[in-house]
């Protein structure tokens, strides 16, 4: 066979005489791309069993239903603006968005570590940091899709109902930009928690604590600081503590139609942006460190 | 019915390693927050934390964590077959695990609510809230135990019940109070202090909580009786 394949291969333990693959071997970028696509599909249960499709699509349907109702109301009653802004719609459905992240992050981050199939991934020419980043990217993109679908439904409804195009376009653009930031933050937090605690139930409770309980605490403290403590800056500063209050604060400062207890002034915007970016960067560093450590074992 | 060995093992699973710290984090968070707000403003402002955060969120989360850690890990990794292969009444297994989950819910969920409410002053209100959380915690523990025995996605399913059904939809439709464990607890508490809301009638709330508790534990036992092993999905 060696005259067919050209150069005789070295390092072969046992040559059965099968034809060798001598096409182009794709490197890390192709593996990373495939990993990303598979990750997004798995986050929605596509290519997995029927039972694992139930949860993501149930949550997606629940977050689409109010949007469909709002569009119906706008079309039928001929309102001249949407009763809820795009950014505020994401905020109103935050329980569903947080639950989606908490439920699906263990699918992407825990299973490979729990069953040790991570060693099979890392046996390929793909480094642990790239693996971690691709997993994060696929969760972040799935989150973005999750928030984007209802937003686009609202937008389509608004255009079909004949609302002002340029107004709607500006506010949907703002909402989408905020959703990108939100998806990056939430995916980072939920991913980091799921990669540290490998039992699914435990990871879910941890993510819920970080996303829902913490946001609840922040909202309560913000309200108390503003209404009872008469401290506007205290209220705004507390908003730095959770991803949802960062999203809402930025939306408020950017005039995207979200109410926060105290209005976020222009001076606070850099602080909010920097904290949000630091949060994403911190989660990514944590993920990379975690997968490096697990991969080297 | 009770089996002391199974209860002891469930308690060890509950207090083992990191789970204990998460369970501990809830009371510390709640009491710390209430004490901080009381110190900065006054007791009545701080009391707002409890009906908005402590009772509807922290109490059910503690119950979910407790109920799913006494049964969930065993169902998850399949080691429950070793327990089920022993000649022990399955209803006894469910009841023993429920007692442990209930104890954890009361110690880490209801008791901190009582302490936090006492910090804000007005001991009648605090007692009413404690009774409400005891009633709700009892029913929650049984319901979430039953859910853990049915599905591997027990935590998410329980969370959806609490966050979407009771909180999100419960705030929109007042009729959901008739089918919401948290509201039944509040109704029982209302009998002690009128500061708690009055969403349903008292005999109904008491009977419904009892029914959910008994049926939940019985159903968990029944699921364990006809347990079938499944692979990872």
Interface residues (C-beta under 8 A of the other chain):
Chain A: X48 X49 X51 X52 X55 X62 X95 X96 X99 X102 X103 X197 X199 X200 X201 X202 X204 X205 X206 X208 X209 X212 X213 X216 X217 X220 X221 X223 X224 X228 X229
Chain B: X18 X19 X22 X25 X29 X33 X37 X40 X41 X42 X45 X46 X48 X49 X52 X53 X57 X58 X61 X64 X65 X68 X69 X72 X73 X76 X152 X153 X154 X155 X156 X159 X160 X163 X164 X167 X168 X233
